Amino acid sequence: MPVWKDLSGCYEKREGEGSMRILIADDEIEIRKVLRLLLENAGHSIVEASDGVCAVEAVRQDREIDLCIMDIMMPNMSGIEATKKIREFSAVPVLFLTARSLESDKEQAYSGGGDDYLVKPFSSRELLMKVEALTRRYTSYSAKESAGEVIRLWGGVLLMPETREVTKNGVTIDVREKEMDILIYLAKNRGKVVSAPELYESVWGEMPLQSSGNTITVHILTLRRKLEEDPSSPKIIRTVWGKGYQID
């Protein structure tokens, strides 16, 4: 089977006739070998990365990757940090592999943008079932994405204005009517600071009153709680002090 390396030599592609392209990111070459053989035997093509930095670069350059299997403890950049970077531009599902099984470790993995979690040692059957479940969910989501305009926001958040849907890392978020109107208006005016009076008039269709600013503030805070990784330090809907709100 031919092996191609990108120009930097950072990661390897092993092209096969696989139905899915899967990235294996692990600093231990023997683990990558075992996973590669298992997944190739299941009919998939493989991309390999030896650390988190290379994993991010692989996903950035190869938009055909359907799933990332990511070790958490890696040199240069951990799997969790790599996933956070990937979430800035891709919603591809991430399955974490780790030797740790504490609840706090799982919480850290999920909050970092992971979709599922597998503790070493694991059975080949369990791995393949998780791979199938994650790719099935992502394929369903991708079909929905192709149905209309998709606005990609920070941290794996996608906004589909036509269907009035919001997903975060492939999971649908419950966003209420006015919250959705605000999000769509800000996204459509991406890069522009929108004042609270303008936002109120555009969404509610009424002249803003003195209390309108409080109404906008409450809705923005609710959106941040639903969408942001850290609502106290928002990266999707920024406050431009004294001027209004902005989505970059």
BELTAPE-V468539 format. One record per residue. N is the residue number from 1. PHI is phi as a letter, one per 20 degrees, with the letter a starting at -180 (NA if undefined). OMEGA is omega in whole degrees, 0 to 359 (none if undefined). NEAR is the number of other ideal C-beta (glycine too) atoms within 10 Angstrom. Layout:
n = [N N]
phi = [PHI PHI]
omega = [OMEGA OMEGA]
near = [NEAR NEAR]
This chain:
n = [1 2 3 4 5 6 7 8 9 10 11 12 13 14 15 16 17 18 19 20 21 22 23 24 25 26 27 28 29 30 31 32 33 34 35 36 37 38 39 40 41 42 43 44 45 46 47 48 49 50 51 52 53 54 55 56 57 58 59 60 61 62 63 64 65 66 67 68 69 70 71 72 73 74 75 76 77 78 79 80 81 82 83 84 85 86 87 88 89 90 91 92 93 94 95 96 97 98 99 100 101 102 103 104 105 106 107 108 109 110 111 112 113 114 115 116 117 118 119 120 121 122 123 124 125 126 127 128 129 130 131 132 133 134 135 136 137 138 139 140 141 142 143 144 145 146 147 148 149 150 151 152 153 154 155 156 157 158 159 160 161 162 163 164 165 166 167 168 169 170 171 172 173 174 175 176 177 178 179 180 181 182 183 184 185 186 187 188 189 190 191 192 193 194 195 196 197 198 199 200 201 202 203 204 205 206 207 208 209 210 211 212 213 214 215 216 217 218 219 220 221 222 223 224 225 226 227 228 229 230 231 232 233 234 235 236 237 238 239 240 241 242 243 244 245 246 247 248]
phi = [NA f c d d f f e m f b d d d e c e f f c d c e d d b f e f f f f f f f f f f f f f e n d e c d d c e b f f f f f f f f f e d f e f e a d d c f e e c f m b f f f f f f f f f f f c b d g f c d e d b e e c f g f f f f f f f f e o f d b b c e f f c e f f f f f f f g f f f f f f f f f f f f f f f f a f c d e d f m m e c d d f f e l c c c c l n d f d f d f g f f f f f f f f f f f d g n d e d f f f f f f f f e e m c f f d f e f f f f f g f f f f f g f f e d e f c g f c f d e d e e d g n c q c b d e]
omega = [183 179 177 173 176 188 181 183 189 182 185 171 175 188 175 179 188 178 179 174 186 175 173 180 181 181 179 186 181 177 177 181 180 180 180 180 180 184 175 177 177 173 183 173 194 168 182 174 186 175 184 180 180 178 178 181 179 180 180 184 185 183 177 180 183 185 174 170 195 171 181 183 178 178 177 177 181 178 179 178 178 180 177 178 180 181 178 182 182 176 181 182 180 175 180 171 181 175 182 183 179 179 180 177 179 179 179 180 181 180 177 177 179 181 179 195 181 184 175 353 181 179 178 180 180 178 182 178 179 177 181 182 182 181 177 178 182 178 177 179 181 177 178 181 184 185 181 182 177 178 182 178 184 171 178 178 179 179 177 186 185 180 180 179 174 176 176 184 176 181 181 179 178 180 184 190 182 176 179 179 179 181 180 181 179 180 179 177 184 180 181 175 181 181 179 177 178 181 180 182 182 184 182 179 181 174 181 177 181 181 185 180 178 178 179 181 180 180 178 179 179 177 181 178 181 191 188 172 178 184 180 177 189 177 179 178 181 172 173 192 178 183 182 185 183 168 182 none]
near = [8 7 10 10 11 15 6 9 8 17 25 19 21 19 13 15 8 16 11 19 19 23 24 28 30 24 17 12 10 8 15 20 13 14 21 19 12 16 24 17 10 16 11 22 21 25 26 23 26 21 20 27 19 25 33 25 17 24 24 14 15 14 10 9 22 20 23 28 27 28 26 24 15 23 10 13 18 17 27 23 16 30 29 20 18 24 21 15 14 20 24 23 26 30 21 26 21 21 11 15 10 9 7 8 17 16 11 16 23 15 12 20 25 24 24 16 19 16 14 11 6 11 9 14 8 11 18 15 11 19 24 13 14 21 20 11 15 20 13 11 18 15 9 16 19 7 11 11 12 18 16 14 21 18 17 25 22 19 25 17 17 10 13 13 19 24 18 19 22 18 12 11 16 7 20 12 9 15 20 17 18 25 27 19 17 26 17 15 16 11 7 12 15 20 16 18 15 17 24 21 14 15 21 15 8 9 9 17 11 6 9 17 16 11 17 24 13 11 19 21 13 16 25 18 9 17 24 18 18 10 16 6 8 18 17 20 22 15 14 11 6 7 11 19 24 16 21 10]
